[in-house]
Amino acid sequence: MTDTPSRKLRYAMVGGGRDAFIGAVHRHAIALDGQAELVAGALSSSPEKARASGRDLFLADDRNHGDWQALLADEMARPAHERIDFVSIVTPNHVHFPVAQAFVEAGFHVVCDKPLVHTSAQADALVAAVKRQGTVFGVTYNYTGYPMVRQARAMVQAGELGDLRKVVVEYNQGWLATHLEAEGNKQAGWRTDPAKSGAAGAIGDIGSHAENLLTTVTGLEIESLCADLGALVPGRTLDDDGSLLLRFAGGARGVLVASQIHTGVENDLRLRISGTRGTLDWRQEQPSELVHFPPEGPKRILTRGSPWLCESARRASRLPSGHPEGFLEAFANVYAGVMADIRARLAGQAADPITADYPRVEDGARGVRFIERTVASAASTAKWTAW
Ligand SMILES: NC(=O)c1ccc[n+]([C@@H]2O[C@H](COP(=O)([O-])OP(=O)(O)OC[C@H]3O[C@@H](n4cnc5c(N)ncnc54)[C@H](O)[C@@H]3O)[C@@H](O)[C@H]2O)c1
């Protein structure tokens, strides 16, 4: 981490008010390293709830806004020494684009949750705006922040698996196995509404994480895909279950599964990568372990915090091995990368590439394309053979 400027960064949040899920996770993750403080916000869709949520977090009255437009206008009117360094966008998906675009156009650094936006046209516009403005833009594909995911990536890059042949990535959950949206569950409500979620349900919500994880770790490029999407819970329009076959440039094959109707299953994200010289297996619910299957000997379990891991994995740990770290720390690693990049730019220096390791706006845009191509493939029955 660079040591300038010699102050905490200042950030604002859009979304993440009372009863919201991921906004608090972002705040905890940012707080973990003490590098930034929340100074402003527009925390909810209703102005009253937004302000009440801001009071919960002790925001100053004049920086606790009823909507994001007022937040942006206020930031623009402030002198540089008070202004935020970045904004975190943690609203439902349909709000990402207008907020992200407006803050980037105004020259602010942005962190936005996934999926980035609804359409490739929006994603392309955002990528172009970030390029034009020269701003930092991080997308919280937080699973890439786990030390053992970074270790897996380093092993693939070092050729320890040989030529990659097969990748299987699965993200299975069970929380949408019933018609939860009909019971007033807020998180289920917008996720199953195409106007808010976008063109996809489970594929956008968690399939996008799976795509990002597999691409980040393997470096493989999807060349074509064949998707089967279903809305298996009666009354639902968007997919809650998806299975994809993948073909990668260079000849490797893959399978991607993303489902939210696996009754009782929690957050079972798993990545298996096989090459000519070995296999790796990582599971989010045991994130400190990476299982390596070399062809010439017994399988071995690599663990977080060990001195023999790659530098990127070592630097992504805060505790000695055996003291559990998990979701919040991985999330904090993505933020550490974003903040290192922002500090470097403020200092006019190049960022340390090992620390400034975070998913960028281009990764978010690729995720949007993945969702669009998956939905397009699922609409075609050309690949099905009748029994
Ligand atoms: N990275 C991850 O692991 C992860 C996990 C969960 C959710 N997410 C993503 O985070 C985002 C939020 O998901 P969630 O589960 O926290 O949703 P949520 O419904 O729990 O919270 C959304 C928050 O945004 C607020 N909001 C809505 N419209 C707004 C507006 N116009 N202005 C200001 N605030 C507004 C809501 O009032 C609420 O506070 C989604 O894009 C989702 O895909 C990512």
The ligand as an ORCA input file, in Angstrom:
! r2SCAN-3c Opt
* xyz 0 1
  N     -21.014     -9.044     -3.994
  C     -21.894     -9.796     -3.381
  O     -21.564    -10.844     -2.860
  C     -23.317     -9.345     -3.308
  C     -24.185     -9.930     -2.375
  C     -25.484     -9.439     -2.298
  C     -25.903     -8.450     -3.161
  N     -25.048     -7.950     -4.085
  C     -25.471     -6.883     -5.008
  O     -25.617     -5.699     -4.234
  C     -26.717     -4.946     -4.673
  C     -27.692     -4.764     -3.517
  O     -28.179     -6.012     -3.087
  P     -28.826     -6.223     -1.619
  O     -29.083     -7.670     -1.453
  O     -27.999     -5.529     -0.617
  O     -30.201     -5.443     -1.827
  P     -31.134     -4.842     -0.684
  O     -32.490     -4.818     -1.253
  O     -30.905     -5.550      0.603
  O     -30.586     -3.343     -0.495
  C     -30.680     -2.377     -1.500
  C     -30.568     -1.002     -0.881
  O     -30.568     -0.025     -1.924
  C     -31.516      0.988     -1.594
  N     -31.969      1.680     -2.805
  C     -32.818      1.256     -3.772
  N     -32.972      2.217     -4.703
  C     -32.209      3.262     -4.304
  C     -31.957      4.556     -4.822
  N     -32.527      4.958     -5.973
  N     -31.137      5.389     -4.144
  C     -30.554      5.009     -2.989
  N     -30.751      3.780     -2.430
  C     -31.564      2.923     -3.104
  C     -32.621      0.258     -0.856
  O     -33.441      1.152     -0.140
  C     -31.749     -0.627      0.039
  O     -31.257      0.116      1.128
  C     -27.284     -5.698     -5.864
  O     -26.754     -5.188     -7.048
  C     -26.804     -7.121     -5.653
  O     -26.675     -7.851     -6.853
  C     -23.770     -8.380     -4.158
*
